[in-house]
Amino acid sequence: MNRIQISRRLLAFGRPLKVPLAVSVTFRVLQMCLGIALYGVGAWGVVKVASGEPEAIGGIAVAMVVMAFAKGLFRYVEQYFGHFVAFKLLSLLRDDFYDRVEPQAPAGIEGGRSGDLLSRVMKDIDRIEVFYAHTIAPALAAAVVPVITLSVLGSVFSPAAALVLAPFLIAVGIGVPWLSHRAAATAATDLRRSRGEVSQHLTDGVQGIREVLAFGYGPRRLAELDRLGADGSSAIGRLGSLIALRRGLNELLVATGVIAVLFTGYAQGLGWQDIAITVAISLAAFGPVLGVEEFVADLEQAFASARRLWEITDRPPLVSDPDAPEPRPAGRSIAFESVTFAYPGRSAPALEDVSFTVPEGRRYAVVGASGSGKSTMVSLLLRFWDVDSGAIRVGGVPVDRLGLDDLRDLVAVVGQRTYLFNDTVAANLRLARPSATQEELEAACRRAALHDTIMAMPDGYDSVIGEMGERLSGGQRQRLAIARALLKDAPIIVLDEATSELDTHTEAEIQRQVDELAEGRTLLVIAHRLATVTDADRILVVDHGRLVEQGTHAELLARQGAYARLYARQSDDLDRAAG
């Protein structure tokens, strides 16, 4: 995407704020015209004094004071509206970023780097502020003000001087920035990418600080950060060299242009008074076009940031709502029909030709070794991904014909690694039901054997649990996740290794509460420990993405197949641990 395309897209995004933007541009032009006029009037005052007319200086001084005051006022209005537009649009850009990334999750962003994503949504969007606050008005003023100045200069003083000055203004405003635009764009892109890498590295370091300290990884981690910083320093150095070169050329062009106007006025036979005023106006005329240099370096970074932003937001969602969603079904059964699915970039399917039905109100378990495809079933049920072939139905309706919100409202999931936000216990619970009362929160936590633990905290349910729930133990985090699912009170409950970090006593207590909640509901339990699902209505055994057995615990043991071998292996492990 080139600069023109990026500019058009950014301008189109700012169309709702075109009125305050037009106000900013108008007052920018007015205040810069007043600035040039101040130079001209000041030169005229000097000429009057030098010509022996000191009595005129009083009126000229008053005029300059009024013009200076008006210029300051216009500058304030320009800056106010320009920054109002910029920061309002930054807010809209962040909203748009989230609105367009959220439908991609988790499939579209899985495997991405959270630190780099955060850098894009924060630092890169902040960089785009340059385009709205410091580019649009200065760029238009750089085009309009010199035209007005040359027109006045040519009509009042010397057409020849105006013609001589014009090429120098064009060279400063267009020629010099164009000479280095490719190199500047490359350096700006490298700088934005380097800062994203640094942000990701720092995020990893903070989140993994225990491992960094435990394994003595600190010095090597700092060395890696130094290398990443060196890449950014190299890009900054290249940008700095280009800026210095441009500014040096501009200074040379300004000086040459003013001298050319001076000699042109002399050659045209102008009086020294007119030459002095012409030179002053010519010098001031470079102000608006020199403003291009002030924003062009940062503008390249703004363009690079916009590209990085749209690399993410322009991806089409892998899963989306159907054009005409079907009503939420009355039934609560789950059916997998010849489901095959492979993750992108992997040749082997995670699930292959899997078929089973969980009748409404029944409790089914899915077991198998790690990596056999158990959790993939949950992701497909919730349409985090779409199947490659086959179909999944809830209540007899294909899940891809249901609205995503309707589908996910039907299912409460407790995962092995449920995310907890850096907020209060109550806020984390109310993710499931924002309108839940305090009594309902406490009831859910009692059922998850967590209420007494929460009440022992300094602020009870208002206690902040830290980033990813770091102030809780692994078992407490999992019980909080279970309480959240209980609070949702969905007709279909999925427990994906939900009690893997709990001790046997707590696990049994929670399992009893879940069994009570599951009365009349459909329950699907993904389990690694077979001892937790022996009383399930039916057990599904998955191996390498295929459904190899299904039946009750007793039936499967009697077959002496995959389930019996897995059960015997776990029993042996328990016996050895006990011994």
C-alpha positions in Angstrom: 0.0 0.0 0.0 1.6 3.3 -1.1 1.4 6.7 0.6 -1.5 7.9 -1.5 -3.6 4.9 -0.7 -2.7 5.2 3.0 -3.5 8.9 3.0 -6.9 8.3 1.3 -7.8 5.6 3.7 -6.9 7.7 6.7 -8.8 10.7 5.3 -11.8 8.5 4.6 -11.7 7.3 8.2 -11.6 11.0 9.4 -14.6 12.0 7.3 -17.0 12.1 10.3 -14.8 14.9 11.7 -14.4 16.9 8.5 -16.0 20.1 10.0 -13.5 20.6 12.9 -10.7 19.5 10.5 -11.7 22.2 8.0 -11.7 24.7 10.9 -8.2 23.7 11.8 -7.0 24.0 8.2 -8.7 27.4 7.7 -7.1 28.9 10.8 -3.7 27.4 10.0 -3.8 29.2 6.6 -5.0 32.5 8.3 -2.3 32.5 11.0 0.5 31.7 8.5 -0.7 34.5 6.2 -0.7 36.8 9.2 2.9 35.6 10.0 4.1 36.6 6.6 2.2 39.9 6.8 3.9 40.6 10.1 7.3 40.3 8.3 6.1 42.6 5.5 4.7 45.2 7.9 7.8 45.0 10.1 10.0 45.6 7.1 7.8 48.5 6.0 8.2 50.1 9.5 12.0 49.8 9.3 11.9 51.4 5.8 9.7 54.3 7.2 12.2 54.9 10.0 15.2 54.7 7.7 13.5 57.1 5.3 13.1 59.8 8.0 9.4 59.2 8.9 9.6 58.0 12.5 6.1 59.3 13.2 4.6 56.4 11.2 6.1 53.8 13.6 3.3 54.2 16.2 0.5 53.2 13.8 2.7 50.4 12.4 3.5 49.1 15.9 -0.2 49.0 16.9 -1.0 47.2 13.7 1.7 44.6 14.4 0.5 44.1 18.0 -3.1 43.5 16.7 -1.8 41.1 14.0 0.4 39.2 16.5 -2.5 38.8 18.9 -4.8 37.6 16.1 -2.1 35.2 14.9 -1.8 33.8 18.4 -5.5 33.4 18.6 -5.7 31.7 15.2 -2.8 29.4 16.2 -4.7 28.4 19.3 -7.9 27.6 17.4 -5.9 25.6 14.8 -4.1 23.6 17.4 -7.3 23.0 19.5 -9.3 21.7 16.6 -6.4 19.8 15.0 -5.7 17.9 18.2 -9.4 17.4 18.9 -9.7 15.7 15.6 -6.5 13.7 16.1 -7.2 12.3 19.5 -10.9 11.6 18.7 -9.7 9.7 15.6 -7.1 7.7 17.6 -9.9 6.6 19.9 -12.0 5.6 16.9 -9.0 3.8 15.4 -8.6 1.7 18.6 -12.3 0.9 18.7 -12.1 -0.1 15.1 -9.0 -2.2 15.8 -10.8 -4.1 18.5 -14.0 -4.5 16.5 -12.1 -6.0 13.6 -9.7 -8.2 15.6 -12.3 -9.6 18.0 -14.1 -11.6 15.3 -10.8 -13.1 14.2 -10.2 -14.5 17.7 -9.0 -17.0 18.6 -8.4 -18.6 15.2 -7.1 -15.5 13.5 -4.7 -14.4 16.2 -3.7 -17.8 17.6 0.1 -18.1 17.5 0.5 -14.4 17.3 2.7 -12.4 19.7 0.7 -10.5 22.4 3.5 -7.9 23.0 3.7 -7.0 19.3 -0.1 -6.9 19.1 -0.1 -4.5 22.0 2.6 -2.4 20.4 0.4 -2.0 17.3 -2.7 -1.0 19.1 -1.0 1.4 21.4 2.3 2.8 20.0 1.5 2.4 16.3 -1.9 4.1 16.6 -0.3 6.9 18.7 2.1 7.4 15.8 -0.8 7.9 13.4 -1.7 11.0 15.4 1.0 12.8 13.4 -1.1 12.4 10.2 -4.2 14.0 11.7 -2.7 16.7 14.0 0.5 17.6 12.2 0.1 16.7 8.6 -3.2 17.6 7.0 -3.4 21.3 8.1 0.4 22.0 7.5 0.3 20.2 4.1 -2.7 22.2 2.9 -1.2 25.4 4.3 2.1 24.7 2.5 0.2 24.6 -0.7 -2.2 27.5 -0.2 -0.1 30.1 1.6 2.7 30.2 -0.9 0.2 30.7 -3.7 -1.4 33.7 -1.8 2.1 35.1 -1.0 3.3 34.8 -4.6 0.2 36.4 -5.9 0.6 39.4 -3.5 4.3 39.7 -4.2 3.7 39.6 -8.0 0.8 42.1 -8.1 2.1 44.6 -5.5 5.9 44.5 -5.9 7.5 42.5 -8.6 6.1 39.7 -10.9 9.7 38.7 -11.7 10.6 38.3 -8.0 7.5 36.1 -7.6 8.6 33.9 -10.6 12.1 33.6 -9.3 10.9 32.6 -5.8 8.4 30.0 -6.9 10.9 27.2 -7.9 12.7 27.5 -4.6 9.4 27.2 -2.7 8.5 24.1 -4.7 12.0 22.6 -4.2 11.8 23.0 -0.4 8.2 21.8 -0.1 8.2 18.9 -2.6 11.7 18.3 -4.1 13.7 17.7 -1.0 11.2 15.4 0.7 10.8 13.4 -2.5 14.5 12.8 -2.8 14.7 10.7 0.3 11.2 9.4 0.7 12.0 5.7 -0.2 15.0 5.5 2.2 12.9 7.2 4.9 10.0 4.8 4.4 12.3 1.8 4.8 14.0 3.1 7.9 10.6 4.0 9.4 9.2 0.6 8.8 12.3 -1.0 10.3 12.0 1.2 13.3 8.3 0.3 13.9 9.0 -3.4 13.5 12.0 -3.2 15.9 9.9 -1.5 18.5 7.3 -4.2 18.2 10.0 -6.8 18.7 11.3 -5.0 21.8 7.8 -4.7 23.2 7.2 -8.5 22.7 10.6 -9.3 24.3 9.8 -7.1 27.3 6.3 -8.7 27.6 7.8 -12.2 27.5 10.5 -11.2 30.1 7.9 -9.8 32.6 5.5 -12.7 32.2 8.3 -15.3 32.5 10.3 -13.5 35.2 10.3 -16.5 37.5 11.8 -18.8 34.9 14.3 -16.0 33.9 15.5 -15.8 37.5 15.3 -19.6 38.2 17.5 -20.5 35.2 19.9 -17.6 35.4 18.6 -16.4 32.0 18.8 -12.7 33.0 22.2 -11.8 31.4 21.3 -13.6 28.1 17.9 -12.0 28.1 19.5 -8.5 28.4 21.9 -9.4 25.6 19.0 -10.3 23.4 17.3 -7.0 24.3 20.6 -5.1 23.4 20.6 -6.8 20.0 16.9 -5.8 19.4 17.7 -2.3 20.6 20.6 -2.1 18.2 18.3 -2.7 15.3 16.1 0.1 16.4 19.1 2.4 16.9 20.3 1.6 13.4 16.9 2.6 11.9 16.8 5.8 14.0 20.4 6.6 12.9 19.3 6.3 9.2 16.3 8.5 9.8 18.4 11.0 11.6 20.9 11.2 8.7 18.1 11.7 6.2 16.5 14.5 8.4 19.9 16.2 8.7 20.5 16.0 4.9 17.0 17.4 4.2 17.4 20.3 6.6 20.8 21.2 5.3 19.5 21.3 1.7 16.5 23.3 2.8 18.7 25.9 4.5 20.8 26.2 1.4 17.7 26.6 -0.8 16.2 29.2 1.5 19.4 31.3 1.5 19.8 30.9 -2.3 16.1 31.8 -2.9 16.3 35.0 -0.8 19.5 36.1 -2.5 17.9 35.4 -5.9 15.0 37.6 -5.1 17.3 40.3 -3.8 19.3 40.4 -7.1 16.1 40.2 -9.1 14.7 43.2 -7.4 17.9 45.1 -8.0 18.0 44.1 -11.7 14.4 45.2 -12.1 15.3 48.7 -10.8 13.2 48.5 -7.6 13.9 51.0 -4.9 15.7 49.8 -1.8 12.5 50.2 0.2 10.6 47.8 -2.0 13.5 45.4 -2.2 13.7 45.3 1.6 9.9 44.5 1.9 10.1 41.9 -0.9 13.1 40.1 0.7 11.3 40.1 4.1 8.1 38.6 2.5 10.2 36.1 0.5 12.0 34.9 3.6 8.7 34.5 5.5 7.1 32.7 2.6 9.4 29.7 3.3 7.8 29.2 6.7 4.8 27.2 5.5 6.9 25.0 3.1 9.6 24.4 5.7 6.7 23.0 7.9 6.7 20.1 5.5 10.1 19.1 6.8 8.8 19.2 10.3 6.2 16.5 9.8 7.6 14.5 6.8 10.0 12.3 8.9 7.3 11.5 11.5 4.8 11.0 8.6 6.8 8.1 7.3 6.6 6.5 10.7 2.8 7.2 10.7 2.5 5.5 7.3 4.6 2.5 8.6 2.4 2.3 11.7 -0.8 2.4 9.6 0.5 -0.5 7.4 1.3 -2.5 10.6 -2.1 -1.8 11.9 -3.9 -2.9 8.8 -1.8 -6.0 8.4 -3.9 -7.3 11.4 -7.3 -5.6 10.9 -7.6 -6.4 7.1 -7.4 -10.1 7.7 -10.8 -11.7 7.0 -12.3 -13.5 10.0 -11.9 -17.3 9.8 -15.3 -17.7 11.5 -18.2 -15.3 11.1 -22.0 -15.1 11.8 -24.2 -16.6 9.1 -26.1 -14.1 6.9 -29.4 -15.3 8.2 -28.9 -17.0 11.6 -31.4 -19.6 12.7 -33.3 -19.2 16.0 -31.7 -20.6 19.1 -32.7 -24.2 19.3 -34.9 -25.6 22.0 -33.0 -28.9 22.2 -29.6 -29.2 24.0 -28.1 -32.2 22.4 -24.6 -32.2 20.8 -23.8 -34.1 17.6 -20.5 -34.5 15.7 -21.1 -36.0 12.3 -18.0 -37.2 10.4 -16.0 -34.2 11.6 -12.5 -33.8 10.2 -10.3 -30.8 11.0 -6.7 -29.9 10.6 -5.0 -26.7 12.0 -3.6 -24.4 9.4 0.0 -25.3 8.5 -0.3 -28.8 9.8 -0.6 -31.8 7.6 -2.0 -34.3 10.1 -5.6 -33.7 11.1 -6.4 -33.0 14.7 -9.7 -34.8 14.3 -10.6 -37.3 11.5 -14.0 -38.6 10.7 -15.3 -38.2 14.3 -19.0 -39.0 14.9 -20.9 -39.2 18.1 -24.1 -37.8 19.8 -24.6 -36.5 23.3 -28.3 -36.7 24.0 -29.9 -33.8 25.9 -29.5 -34.1 29.7 -26.8 -36.8 29.5 -23.2 -36.8 30.8 -20.6 -37.9 28.4 -16.8 -38.0 28.8 -14.0 -37.7 26.2 -10.7 -39.3 27.2 -7.4 -39.9 25.6 -3.7 -39.1 25.7 -2.4 -35.6 25.5 -2.6 -34.3 21.9 -5.3 -36.7 20.9 -7.8 -34.0 19.9 -10.0 -33.7 23.0 -9.7 -29.9 23.4 -10.1 -29.4 19.7 -13.6 -30.8 20.0 -14.4 -27.9 22.4 -12.9 -25.3 20.1 -15.0 -26.6 17.2 -18.2 -26.8 19.3 -17.8 -23.2 20.1 -16.8 -22.3 16.5 -13.5 -20.9 17.4 -12.6 -22.8 14.2 -14.8 -24.2 11.5 -14.6 -27.9 10.5 -13.0 -28.9 7.3 -15.7 -31.4 6.6 -18.6 -32.9 8.4 -21.0 -31.0 10.7 -21.5 -30.2 14.4 -25.1 -29.7 15.6 -26.5 -28.3 18.9 -30.2 -29.1 19.4 -30.2 -30.4 15.8 -29.1 -27.1 14.3 -25.7 -26.9 12.6 -23.5 -24.6 14.7 -22.5 -22.6 11.6 -26.2 -21.7 11.1 -26.4 -20.2 14.6 -25.3 -16.7 15.6 -22.0 -16.8 17.4 -23.5 -15.1 20.5 -26.4 -17.4 20.6 -24.2 -20.5 20.3 -21.7 -19.4 23.0 -24.6 -18.4 25.3 -25.7 -22.0 25.2 -22.4 -23.4 26.4 -20.4 -22.8 29.6 -16.8 -23.9 29.4 -14.3 -24.4 32.2 -10.8 -24.9 30.7 -7.6 -26.1 32.1 -6.0 -22.7 31.6 -8.9 -20.3 31.9 -7.7 -16.6 31.7 -8.3 -14.4 34.7 -8.1 -10.6 34.4 -6.2 -8.2 36.6 -9.3 -7.1 38.3 -11.4 -8.0 41.4 -12.8 -11.4 42.1 -16.3 -10.1 41.6 -15.4 -8.6 38.2 -13.9 -11.8 37.0 -17.0 -13.7 38.1 -19.4 -11.2 36.4 -17.8 -12.0 33.0 -20.3 -14.8 33.0 -23.3 -12.7 34.0 -22.8 -8.9 34.4 -26.1 -8.5 36.2 -25.3 -11.1 38.9 -26.0 -10.0 42.5 -23.6 -10.4 45.3 -25.7 -13.2 46.7 -25.5 -15.0 43.4 -21.7 -14.6 43.3 -21.4 -16.1 46.8 -23.7 -19.0 45.9 -21.6 -19.9 42.9 -18.4 -19.7 44.9 -19.8 -21.8 47.7 -20.7 -24.5 45.1 -17.1 -24.3 43.8 -15.6 -24.6 47.3 -14.1 -21.1 47.0 -16.2 -18.8 49.2 -14.2 -19.2 52.4 -10.9 -18.6 50.5 -12.3 -15.3 49.1 -13.6 -14.1 52.4 -10.1 -14.6 53.9 -8.7 -12.1 51.4 -8.2 -8.5 52.6 -11.1 -7.1 50.5 -13.2 -10.2 50.0 -14.9 -10.2 46.6 -13.4 -6.8 45.9 -9.8 -8.2 46.2 -7.7 -7.7 43.0 -6.3 -11.0 42.0 -3.4 -9.8 39.8 -2.4 -10.3 36.2 -3.6 -13.8 35.1 -4.7 -14.4 38.7 -1.2 -14.5 39.9 -2.2 -13.9 43.5 -4.2 -17.1 43.6 -2.9 -20.6 43.7 -3.4 -22.9 40.7 -6.3 -24.7 42.4 -7.9 -21.4 43.4 -7.7 -20.1 39.9 -9.4 -23.2 38.6 -12.1 -23.1 41.2 -12.8 -19.4 40.3 -13.2 -20.5 36.7 -15.6 -23.2 37.7 -17.6 -20.7 39.8 -17.8 -18.4 36.8 -19.2 -21.3 34.7 -21.7 -22.2 37.4 -22.8 -18.5 37.5 -23.5 -18.6 33.8 -26.0 -21.4 34.3 -25.9 -22.5 30.7 -27.9 -25.5 29.4 -24.7 -27.2 28.1 -21.6 -27.5 30.3 -18.2 -28.4 29.1 -15.4 -29.2 31.5 -12.1 -29.3 29.7 -9.6 -30.8 32.2 -11.3 -28.4 34.7 -10.2 -30.2 37.9 -6.7 -31.1 36.8 -5.0 -28.8 39.4 -7.2 -29.7 42.4 -6.5 -32.1 45.2 -8.6 -35.2 45.5 -10.9 -34.0 48.3 -11.6 -30.6 46.6 -12.1 -32.3 43.2 -14.7 -34.7 44.7 -16.5 -31.8 46.4 -16.6 -29.8 43.2 -17.6 -32.8 41.1 -20.6 -33.3 43.4 -21.6 -29.7 42.9 -21.2 -29.9 39.2 -23.3 -33.1 39.1 -26.1 -31.3 40.9 -25.9 -28.4 38.5 -25.8 -30.8 35.6 -29.3 -32.2 36.4 -31.4 -31.6 33.3 -28.4 -30.2 31.4 -26.0 -31.7 28.8 -22.6 -32.3 30.3 -19.4 -33.0 28.2 -16.3 -33.7 30.3 -12.9 -33.7 28.7 -10.6 -35.6 31.1 -7.1 -36.9 31.3 -7.6 -38.7 34.7 -10.0 -41.5 34.0 -10.9 -41.9 37.6 -12.9 -38.7 37.4 -15.3 -40.0 34.7 -15.9 -43.6 35.5 -19.6 -42.8 36.3 -20.3 -41.0 33.0 -23.2 -42.2 31.0 -20.9 -42.9 28.1 -17.1 -42.5 27.6 -15.6 -41.6 24.2 -12.0 -42.7 23.7 -10.0 -40.6 21.2 -6.6 -41.5 19.9 -4.6 -39.5 17.3 -7.7 -37.6 16.3 -9.9 -40.6 15.8 -12.8 -41.9 17.9 -11.6 -45.5 18.6 -14.0 -46.7 21.3 -17.1 -45.6 23.1 -19.2 -47.2 25.9 -19.6 -47.2 29.7 -16.6 -47.7 32.0 -17.5 -51.3 32.6 -18.1 -52.1 28.9 -14.8 -50.5 27.9 -12.8 -52.4 30.5 -14.4 -55.6 29.4 -13.3 -55.0 25.8 -9.6 -54.9 26.8 -9.0 -52.2 24.2 -7.5 -48.7 24.2 -9.5 -47.5 27.2 -8.5 -50.6 29.3 -4.8 -50.1 28.5 -5.0 -46.4 29.4 -6.9 -47.1 32.6 -4.3 -49.8 33.6 -1.4 -47.5 32.9 -2.9 -44.7 35.1 -3.6 -47.2 37.9 0.0 -48.4 37.8 1.2 -44.8 38.0 -0.9 -44.2 41.0 0.3 -47.4 42.7 3.9 -46.5 42.1 3.3 -43.0 43.4 1.6 -44.4 46.5 4.5 -46.8 47.1 
